[in-house]
Amino acid sequence: MPTVPRTIVSSSLAERVARGFGQSRSVGAGPLGRVKGPTVKVSIAIDGNPALDVTAVVGDLPHGAQMVVGADVLDRLRPCMSTDL
């Protein structure tokens, strides 16, 4: 399954958890096409691993989705995981 290079969050999630909005950025998001929006700082913790601080892009996501975890998170988590994601 292809991954997106950078984590993408919905605007509603960004409003609740982001630590400030930054410059606009455009990223390729595989099946979602290109996503363009402001960047935000967020902390993401997956499967009991320590939280990672990343810069995510705020963008439109399919109905009901709040976040697409990108390679910026997955590549940093893989060395910590006992199984591949």
C-alpha positions in Angstrom: 0.0 0.0 0.0 1.5 3.4 -1.0 2.2 5.9 1.7 1.9 9.7 1.6 5.1 11.6 2.4 3.6 13.8 5.1 0.9 13.3 7.6 -2.4 15.0 6.7 -5.0 16.1 9.3 -8.6 17.3 8.8 -9.3 21.0 9.7 -11.6 19.9 12.5 -8.9 17.8 14.1 -6.3 20.6 13.6 -8.5 23.1 15.4 -8.7 20.8 18.4 -5.1 19.6 18.7 -2.7 21.7 16.7 -0.1 24.0 18.2 -0.4 26.9 15.8 -0.8 27.2 12.0 2.1 27.7 9.7 2.8 28.3 6.0 0.8 26.7 3.3 2.3 23.5 1.7 1.2 21.2 -1.1 1.9 17.5 -0.9 1.1 14.5 -3.2 -1.2 12.2 -1.3 -1.5 9.1 -3.5 -5.2 8.3 -4.1 -6.2 11.6 -2.5 -4.4 13.6 -5.2 -2.6 16.8 -4.1 -3.5 18.2 -0.8 -2.8 21.9 -0.1 -3.2 23.7 3.2 -1.5 25.3 6.1 0.9 23.3 8.2 0.4 22.5 11.9 2.5 21.0 14.6 1.0 17.9 16.2 2.1 15.0 18.4 1.2 11.5 17.3 1.5 8.3 19.4 0.9 4.9 17.8 0.7 1.5 19.5 2.3 2.5 22.8 5.4 4.2 21.2 6.5 7.5 22.5 4.7 10.5 20.9 6.4 12.0 17.8 6.2 15.7 17.1 5.6 16.3 13.3 4.5 19.0 11.0 1.3 17.9 9.3 -0.7 19.5 6.4 -4.3 20.5 7.0 -6.4 19.2 4.1 -9.7 17.8 3.0 -10.0 14.1 3.7 -12.7 11.5 2.8 -15.9 11.6 4.8 -15.2 10.5 8.4 -11.4 10.5 8.2 -9.5 12.7 10.6 -5.9 11.8 9.8 -3.8 10.1 7.3 -0.5 9.0 8.9 2.4 9.7 6.5 5.9 8.4 6.0 7.1 11.2 8.2 5.7 9.3 11.1 5.9 5.7 9.9 9.6 5.9 8.9 10.4 7.1 12.4 8.3 4.4 14.1 9.5 1.4 12.2 12.8 0.9 14.1 10.8 0.9 17.4 8.1 -1.6 16.3 8.4 -5.3 16.7 6.3 -5.9 13.6 6.2 -3.9 10.3 3.3 -1.5 10.0 
